[in-house]
Amino acid sequence: MVSININGKSHKVAENQTILQICNQVGINIPTLCHDERLEPHAACRLCVVEIEGRRSLMTACSTKAEEGMVINTHSEKVIRARKDVLDLMVSNHPLDCLTCEKSGDCALQDYCYEYGITEGSFRGAKKSYPIDSSNPFYYSDQNKCILCGKCVRVCSELQGTNAIGLSDRGFITKVATPFDEGLSNSVCVSCGNCVSVCPVGALMPKSKEKFRIWETKKVRTTCSYCGVGCQIDLLVKGDKVVGVEPGKGPSNNGLLCVKGKFAYPFINHPDRLKTPLIKRYGVFEEATWEEAYSLIVSKVREIKEGNGSDAFAGLTSARCTNEENYLFQKLFRAVIGTNNVDHCARL
């Protein structure tokens, strides 16, 4: 443990902790656009700078670890001025289309500009003008809105392990791109959407058929039903419809999802989704009650079993069910029907 002073208050902290981690623990808000607790500190956005007595320059809170006797000021005049300059530089080369941007209300850059009083950029000059990459079926990339925080690149390489994107070129023309700039559809991208989930601005956005603003929705935590991993997800619900999915930081997925968990939610509201049992009568499916459906199933099982034996049956179950439901399914076929003809869509 080491003793440090933050904004006039003394704290005993672990020496391997960063200033950002300590400030989060003691309730001091430090702005950051590139930080992700799952990744090693990157110090790309420079927005988390703090003033440390005895240091000639401002230090990034995300990458500077606590040392004995440190005296830190997180919101001095010098720090505020530096953060405003950083935001000013970003906004000067950023489209100010907040009225029409789908990220509005959920944009970290927008929030920090409001907090620090930045309404427009004061630096004049060339503007980024890249074509929007809409080749991926689930999301699009608008590099004109990218602030080069690097989170998407690092999550793709360090957490997802795909390495589909990287920082291309240098200087003013630096951008996030696929190898040889051939577009997302021609890359090794697996459409997991984890880059979309961590983007703090509107550079990476899902192709949603439902238009919504984030303040119109509520988050409902649930478990993804597509396999047995148990990934936690937050459904974005507007009225009575699910309009989006964000990854939850559960013990099995730690804020990551696959393409199904992130983008394959529209089945919930699909008009063809079955909501009641159907029984075919005279060649046409008709809605029936659960009692009618169960009675028909039992009568057919008995009829086939008596006429053809238990091995005339085969059961196919799904990873969309829980482990408990799959256990009961195979128990039904083995113990009640009397066959081992049971298979599962997720077997290897």
C-alpha positions in Angstrom: 0.0 0.0 0.0 1.1 3.6 -0.7 -0.2 6.9 0.6 -1.4 9.5 -2.0 -3.3 12.7 -2.0 -6.1 13.4 -4.5 -7.8 16.8 -4.6 -6.7 17.5 -1.0 -7.7 14.2 0.5 -5.4 11.4 1.6 -5.9 7.8 0.5 -4.2 4.5 1.1 -4.1 2.5 -2.1 -2.4 -0.5 -3.7 0.7 0.6 -5.5 -0.1 -1.4 -8.6 -3.4 0.5 -9.2 -3.7 3.3 -11.8 -4.9 6.8 -10.9 -8.0 6.1 -13.0 -8.8 3.0 -11.0 -8.4 4.8 -7.7 -10.5 7.7 -8.8 -13.3 5.4 -9.9 -13.2 3.7 -6.5 -13.4 7.0 -4.5 -16.1 8.5 -6.7 -14.1 11.0 -8.7 -15.2 11.1 -12.4 -12.3 11.1 -14.8 -13.4 11.5 -18.5 -12.0 8.9 -20.9 -12.8 7.7 -24.4 -10.2 5.0 -25.0 -10.2 3.1 -21.7 -11.7 -0.4 -21.3 -11.1 -2.2 -18.0 -10.6 -5.5 -19.9 -7.7 -4.1 -21.9 -4.2 -2.8 -20.9 -4.1 1.0 -20.7 -3.6 2.6 -24.1 -3.6 6.4 -23.3 -4.8 7.2 -26.9 -7.5 9.8 -26.3 -5.5 11.9 -23.7 -8.8 13.0 -22.1 -8.0 11.5 -18.7 -5.0 13.7 -18.0 -4.4 14.8 -14.4 -1.8 17.1 -12.7 0.8 15.6 -10.4 3.0 17.8 -8.3 6.6 17.6 -9.4 5.8 16.4 -12.9 6.5 18.8 -15.7 3.7 17.6 -17.9 0.2 16.3 -17.4 -0.1 12.5 -17.0 -2.7 10.2 -18.3 -4.7 8.7 -15.3 -5.4 5.4 -17.1 -1.7 4.5 -17.5 0.0 6.2 -14.5 0.3 4.0 -11.4 0.2 5.3 -7.9 3.4 6.0 -6.1 4.2 6.9 -2.5 3.6 10.6 -1.7 1.9 11.5 -5.0 -0.2 14.7 -4.9 -2.7 14.6 -7.6 -5.2 17.2 -8.9 -7.8 15.9 -11.2 -9.7 19.1 -12.1 -7.2 21.9 -11.8 -7.4 24.9 -14.2 -4.5 23.4 -16.2 -6.2 20.0 -16.5 -9.6 21.5 -17.5 -7.9 23.6 -20.2 -6.0 20.5 -21.6 -9.2 18.5 -21.7 -11.0 21.2 -23.5 -8.2 21.4 -26.1 -8.5 17.7 -26.7 -12.2 17.8 -27.2 -11.8 20.9 -29.4 -9.4 19.1 -31.6 -11.7 16.1 -31.9 -14.8 18.2 -32.7 -13.0 20.3 -35.2 -12.7 17.2 -37.4 -16.0 15.6 -36.5 -19.4 15.9 -38.2 -21.7 18.0 -36.1 -24.9 16.1 -37.1 -26.1 15.3 -33.6 -29.7 16.1 -34.6 -29.7 13.2 -37.1 -27.0 10.9 -35.7 -28.4 7.6 -34.3 -25.8 7.7 -31.6 -27.1 10.9 -30.1 -27.9 10.6 -26.4 -25.5 7.6 -26.1 -22.4 9.3 -27.5 -19.5 9.8 -25.0 -18.0 12.6 -27.1 -21.3 14.5 -27.1 -21.6 14.0 -23.3 -18.1 15.3 -22.6 -18.4 18.3 -25.0 -21.6 19.2 -23.0 -19.8 18.8 -19.7 -16.8 20.9 -20.8 -18.7 23.5 -22.7 -17.5 22.7 -26.2 -20.1 23.6 -28.8 -18.0 23.7 -32.0 -14.5 23.2 -33.1 -12.2 26.3 -33.2 -9.6 24.7 -35.5 -10.2 25.3 -39.2 -8.7 23.1 -42.0 -9.3 20.0 -44.0 -12.0 17.6 -43.0 -12.1 13.8 -43.2 -14.1 12.6 -46.2 -14.3 8.8 -46.4 -17.0 6.7 -48.0 -19.2 4.8 -45.6 -18.5 1.1 -45.5 -21.9 -0.6 -45.5 -20.7 -4.0 -46.9 -21.2 -5.8 -43.6 -24.8 -7.1 -43.4 -25.2 -6.2 -39.7 -23.4 -2.9 -39.1 -21.7 0.0 -41.0 -18.4 1.9 -40.5 -18.4 5.7 -40.9 -14.8 6.7 -40.5 -15.7 10.4 -40.7 -17.0 10.1 -37.2 -14.1 8.0 -35.8 -12.0 9.7 -33.1 -9.2 7.1 -33.3 -9.6 5.9 -29.7 -8.5 2.4 -30.9 -11.0 0.5 -28.8 -12.5 -1.3 -31.7 -9.1 -2.5 -33.0 -7.9 -3.7 -29.6 -11.1 -5.5 -28.7 -11.1 -7.2 -32.1 -7.5 -8.3 -31.7 -7.0 -8.8 -27.9 -10.4 -10.0 -26.8 -12.2 -11.4 -29.9 -8.9 -12.7 -31.5 -10.0 -12.0 -35.0 -7.7 -9.1 -36.1 -10.1 -8.0 -38.8 -9.3 -4.3 -38.5 -6.4 -2.1 -37.7 -5.1 1.5 -37.9 -4.2 2.4 -41.4 -1.9 5.2 -42.7 -0.4 7.9 -40.5 -1.0 11.4 -39.4 -4.2 13.2 -40.5 -5.3 10.4 -42.8 -5.1 7.7 -40.1 -8.3 5.6 -40.0 -9.6 2.2 -38.9 -9.6 -0.1 -41.9 -9.4 -3.8 -43.0 -6.2 -5.2 -44.5 -5.6 -3.5 -47.9 -8.7 -1.4 -47.3 -10.9 -3.9 -49.1 -14.0 -3.4 -46.9 -15.5 -5.4 -44.1 -17.3 -7.9 -46.3 -13.9 -9.0 -47.8 -12.1 -9.3 -44.4 -12.0 -12.0 -41.8 -14.6 -10.2 -39.8 -17.0 -12.6 -38.1 -19.7 -9.9 -37.5 -19.6 -10.4 -33.7 -20.3 -6.7 -33.3 -18.0 -6.3 -30.3 -16.3 -3.4 -32.1 -19.8 -1.8 -32.4 -20.5 -2.3 -28.7 -17.4 -0.5 -27.5 -17.4 2.4 -30.0 -17.9 5.6 -28.0 -19.2 7.6 -31.0 -21.3 6.9 -34.1 -18.4 5.5 -36.2 -19.6 1.9 -35.9 -23.4 1.5 -35.8 -25.8 -1.5 -36.2 -28.1 -1.6 -39.2 -31.3 -1.5 -37.2 -34.7 -1.6 -38.9 -36.3 0.0 -35.9 -35.5 3.7 -35.5 -35.1 4.7 -31.9 -33.3 7.1 -29.5 -31.6 5.6 -26.5 -33.7 7.6 -24.0 -36.8 5.9 -25.5 -35.6 2.5 -24.4 -35.1 0.6 -21.2 -32.6 -2.2 -20.6 -33.7 -5.6 -19.6 -31.0 -8.0 -18.5 -31.4 -11.6 -19.7 -29.4 -14.6 -20.9 -28.8 -15.2 -24.6 -30.7 -18.2 -25.8 -28.7 -19.2 -28.8 -26.3 -21.7 -27.1 -25.4 -23.0 -23.7 -22.6 -20.6 -22.8 -25.0 -18.3 -20.9 -23.8 -15.0 -22.2 -25.5 -12.1 -20.5 -27.2 -9.5 -22.7 -29.2 -6.3 -22.2 -32.2 -6.1 -24.4 -33.1 -2.5 -25.5 -36.8 -2.4 -25.3 -38.9 0.4 -26.8 -42.6 0.0 -25.9 -43.3 -3.7 -26.4 -40.6 -4.3 -29.0 -36.9 -5.4 -28.7 -35.0 -2.9 -30.9 -31.4 -3.8 -30.0 -29.0 -5.8 -27.9 -26.0 -4.7 -25.8 -23.6 -7.2 -24.2 -23.7 -7.6 -20.5 -20.6 -8.3 -18.4 -21.6 -11.7 -17.1 -19.1 -14.3 -15.8 -19.2 -16.3 -19.0 -18.9 -13.6 -21.6 -17.3 -10.5 -19.9 -19.1 -8.1 -22.2 -18.5 -10.0 -25.5 -21.0 -11.6 -27.8 -21.1 -13.5 -31.1 -23.0 -12.5 -34.2 -26.2 -14.3 -33.0 -26.2 -12.8 -29.6 -25.6 -9.2 -30.9 -27.7 -9.1 -34.1 -30.1 -12.1 -34.3 -32.8 -10.7 -32.0 -35.4 -9.8 -34.7 -37.0 -13.2 -34.4 -38.6 -12.0 -31.2 -40.9 -9.6 -33.0 -41.1 -11.5 -36.3 -44.7 -11.9 -37.6 -44.1 -15.5 -38.5 -43.0 -16.5 -35.0 -45.3 -19.2 -33.5 -47.2 -18.1 -30.4 -49.7 -21.0 -30.1 -49.6 -24.7 -31.1 -50.7 -25.6 -34.6 -52.5 -28.8 -35.6 -53.0 -29.8 -39.2 -56.6 -30.5 -40.0 -57.6 -31.5 -43.5 -54.2 -30.4 -44.8 -54.3 -26.9 -43.1 -52.6 -25.8 -39.9 -55.0 -24.4 -37.4 -54.4 -22.8 -34.0 -55.1 -25.1 -31.1 -54.9 -25.0 -27.3 -52.0 -26.6 -25.4 -54.3 -29.3 -24.0 -55.4 -30.2 -27.6 -51.7 -30.3 -28.7 -50.6 -32.5 -25.8 -53.5 -34.9 -26.2 -52.6 -35.3 -29.9 -48.9 -35.9 -29.1 -49.6 -38.5 -26.5 -52.1 -40.4 -28.8 -49.6 -40.4 -31.7 -46.7 -41.5 -29.5 -48.7 -44.4 -28.1 -50.0 -45.4 -31.6 -46.5 -45.4 -33.2 -44.8 -47.1 -30.2 -47.3 -49.9 -30.2 -47.2 -50.4 -34.0 -43.5 -49.8 -34.7 -41.6 -49.9 -31.4 -39.6 -47.3 -29.5 -36.8 -47.0 -32.0 -39.2 -45.6 -34.5 -38.7 -42.3 -32.6 -35.9 -39.9 -32.7 -35.5 -36.6 -30.8 -33.6 -33.5 -31.9 -33.2 -30.8 -29.3 -31.6 -27.3 -29.4 -29.0 -25.2 -27.7 -31.6 -22.5 -27.6 -33.0 -24.5 -24.6 -31.5 -24.4 -21.1 -29.4 -27.3 -19.9 -32.2 -28.3 -17.6 -34.7 -28.4 -20.5 -32.3 -30.5 -22.6 -31.8 -32.9 -19.8 -35.6 -33.4 -19.4 -35.9 -33.9 -23.1 -33.5 -36.7 -23.3 -34.9 -38.2 -20.1 -38.4 -38.2 -21.8 -37.0 -40.1 -24.8 -34.9 -42.6 -22.9 -37.1 -43.3 -19.8 -40.6 -42.8 -21.2 -40.5 -43.5 -24.9 -37.6 -46.0 -24.5 -35.1 -45.0 -27.2 -31.6 -43.6 -27.3 -32.1 -41.9 -30.6 -31.5 -38.4 -29.2 -29.4 -35.7 -30.9 -28.5 -32.1 -30.3 -27.7 -29.2 -32.7 -24.7 -28.0 -30.7 -22.8 -31.3 -30.6 -19.3 -31.4 -32.1 
